[in-house]
Amino acid sequence: MGNWFSIRQSDPQAPVRTLAAEHLKRCPLCGALNAIPNGECFVCRWHGAFDHDAERIERSLNELVERCPELASAMSRARVSTVARPSLLQRLRRWLGRRIDLAA
């Protein structure tokens, strides 16, 4: 399977372990990877100190991707740029700037 981070890296100089450690943490109780903002593990509800070791996080992530290769393809897809939605102010101007036809 290889390392899926090589596909996702925008900066080839950034170490893979650093990229994983910046966004993920590992539960010491069940070993699940969690997003940094999570206050508790989404699998076992652990809410103590998490493992932030970059090497273990990368190893866990690679194991997860090996078990579920669909994750690698989903994470490596290029994001489709979306058309910028008009802001609330722009929408209000468009709605309120229209003429009202009262002769109906």
C-alpha positions in Angstrom: 0.0 0.0 0.0 2.8 2.4 0.7 2.6 5.6 2.6 -0.5 7.5 1.6 1.0 10.8 3.0 3.3 11.0 0.0 0.2 11.6 -2.1 -1.2 14.3 0.3 1.9 16.2 1.1 1.7 19.8 -0.2 5.2 20.6 1.0 7.5 17.7 0.1 10.0 19.0 2.7 7.6 18.5 5.6 8.2 15.3 7.5 5.3 12.8 7.4 5.4 12.3 11.1 5.0 16.0 11.7 2.0 16.2 9.4 0.3 13.3 11.2 1.2 14.6 14.7 -0.1 18.1 13.9 -3.7 16.8 13.3 -4.0 13.5 15.2 -3.5 12.0 18.6 -3.6 8.4 19.7 -5.7 7.0 22.5 -3.4 5.1 25.0 -6.3 2.9 26.1 -7.6 1.5 22.7 -5.1 2.8 20.2 -7.6 4.7 18.1 -6.6 7.8 16.3 -8.5 11.0 17.2 -8.5 14.5 16.0 -6.5 16.9 18.1 -9.6 19.0 19.1 -11.5 15.9 20.5 -11.7 16.0 24.3 -12.3 12.3 24.5 -11.7 9.2 22.4 -14.5 8.6 20.0 -14.1 4.8 20.4 -13.7 4.2 24.1 -14.5 7.6 25.6 -11.1 7.9 27.2 -10.6 11.5 28.4 -7.2 11.5 30.0 -3.8 12.2 28.4 -3.4 11.2 24.8 -0.3 9.9 23.1 1.2 12.6 20.8 4.3 10.5 19.7 4.6 11.2 16.0 6.1 7.8 15.2 3.3 5.9 16.9 0.6 8.1 15.3 2.1 7.5 11.8 2.3 3.7 12.5 -1.3 3.6 13.6 -2.4 5.6 10.6 -0.6 3.4 8.2 -2.2 0.3 9.9 -5.6 1.8 9.6 -5.1 2.6 5.9 -3.8 -1.0 5.3 -7.0 -2.4 6.9 -9.3 0.0 5.0 -7.7 1.0 1.7 -10.8 3.0 0.8 -9.6 5.6 3.3 -6.4 6.2 1.4 -8.2 6.7 -1.9 -10.8 9.0 -0.2 -8.1 11.0 1.5 -5.9 11.3 -1.5 -8.5 12.6 -3.9 -7.9 16.1 -5.0 -10.5 18.4 -3.6 -12.8 19.9 -6.1 -12.8 23.7 -5.9 -16.2 24.9 -5.0 -17.7 28.1 -6.4 -17.6 30.8 -3.8 -21.0 31.4 -2.3 -22.2 34.9 -2.1 -22.0 36.5 1.3 -25.1 37.4 3.3 -24.6 41.1 2.5 -24.4 40.3 -1.3 -27.5 38.2 -1.1 -29.4 41.0 0.8 -28.3 43.5 -1.8 -29.5 41.3 -4.6 -32.9 40.6 -2.9 -33.6 44.2 -1.7 -32.2 45.8 -4.9 -35.0 44.2 -7.1 -37.9 46.3 -8.2 -41.3 45.2 -6.9 -44.1 44.9 -9.5 -47.3 46.0 -7.7 -49.5 46.0 -10.8 -50.6 42.4 -10.9 
